[in-house]
Amino acid sequence: MWQDNNNVYGASSSQNQYYAQGRAPQQGVPLQFYAPSPVGSTFYPGARSSLDGNVGAQGSIAQQGAPPTYGGNIQPSGGWWTAFGTGGFEGEPPLLEELGINFSHIRAKSLAVLNPLRQVDERIMDDADLAGPLLFFLCFGTFLLFSGKPQFGYIYGVGLLGSASIYMLLNLMSEKGIDAYRVVSVLGYCLLPMVGVGAISVGVTLDGLIGYVLSSLSIIWCTYAASGIFVAVLRMSDQRFLVAYPVGLLYGCFALLSVFNVGVGGSGSAK
Amino acid sequence: MQLGQSAVAAGQDYVQKNLGGLIPVSVMKYHFNVSNSYVVKKIRLLLFPWRHKWSRRVHRTENGQPEWQPPRDDVNSPDLYIPLMALVTYILLAALYSGLQARFHPEILGITASKALAVVLLDFIFVKLGCYFLNIQGGMSNQVLDVLAYDGYKFVGVIMTLIAGLLNVGRTLYSLVFLYSFFATAFFLLRSLRHMVLPDASATAAPVNPAQRSRRITFLFLVAVTQIVYMGILVRV
């Protein structure tokens, strides 16, 4: 039902179509990929123009390449060694599109998520892409590295454990379930204010009054955004604060990692 | 991406088939069926349990079996949301404490978590062993989750004490807060477990003779008093 909703957020549905048809057994039958689906012609307008330089309609690109082999029906005309050459296969899609990373989409979703004054649309996170959250986690870790706290392992551990617990908690607390990809996607997108505070921590140390205030503000902002999305998507009644509290604890854990330097004494070594 | 999703779906099916019976999800859902007002009322009850009516409300389900009402409708019903949140808050508060004293290390999170889980496990084993030796029957509710819930409520008192410590209120006030939270938690546990351990005459369990009754009352008091030991361990962050 939501696959018909093809505004900015409908990208992944057509992308799944793309891969589903791409994996079908190739008997040399030309897959009429772009011609019958007007869906394909309107998604990724930004990415197409930046990658191919063609701002025109997508249909023209389809007919420019050889019709039978474009659009997922990759038939290697050389042997297997052409995979290692620079020629590439005929009709191979661009790398970012094949990986499912769409920068303009990520930017649009981040801006929509972070604006605290907007109405939360229930379908905002229907296409759960993990590229944006992964990017944000890596940026967070990098900023912490630059500020003297190389804690990638702990960020990964807290992120994984926290996402798993929130997934379990949300499924237990709501009537309608939620799947894990969407949980990680929402949590990752709402981490953006914390990444901003991490960037600040490169210049200014956060272990002081202004650091505490900034971190608390970012926790509140992240939590407000994430709980709004969860309550809207899961249609929970009267439980927004109950969803916000564990999410706030998770972001509080991230803030702890970014504010406090590892003490000289450690956890048991001699001073 | 498509392949990954189908692989995850297949994995979930496998887990569901083989391990689905181990963790009864529907039973746990009952304990998480809470609302905002329930949480507020319950926390107020945990911190001030002195004047309250303690009977749980029963209603009959579709197949005629009597069962307790879910936490959303009945303040006296134990839930697992508050204990779980209190446990995680306690761990984070302990880490914050150590950070403010300039001895933070991410390992503290793990160490505190292990300590807290060990205390809960110890208390749970003690209560279950006592129930086993005194031949206390299960009754209408799932005993394991209920006992775990009651054990987890002590973290709320510990958190209150830790907050008082963070605010640097001085030694006497700190010990006063600690003693008050111990008494409140002990009283709360006494009144809540009373229904499990000393069933009313109208309940479905077998009637209890006076000797057994006095032994059970002693057991109840023991459970309540050992809370100070556990809280004392937990407060030392």
Interface residues (C-beta under 8 A of the other chain):
Chain A: Q15 N16 Y19 A20 R23 G100 Q151 Y154 V158 L169 N171 L172 M173 A180 Y181 S237 D238 Q239 R240 F241 L242 Y245 P246 L249 G252 C253 L256 L257 V259 F260 N261 V262 G263 V264 G265 G266 S267
Chain B: M1 Q2 Q5 V8 V25 M28 K29 F32 N33 V34 S35 N36 S37 V39 Y81 L84 M85 V88 T89 L92 A95 L96 S98 G99 A102 R103 F104 H105 P106 E107 I108 L109 I111
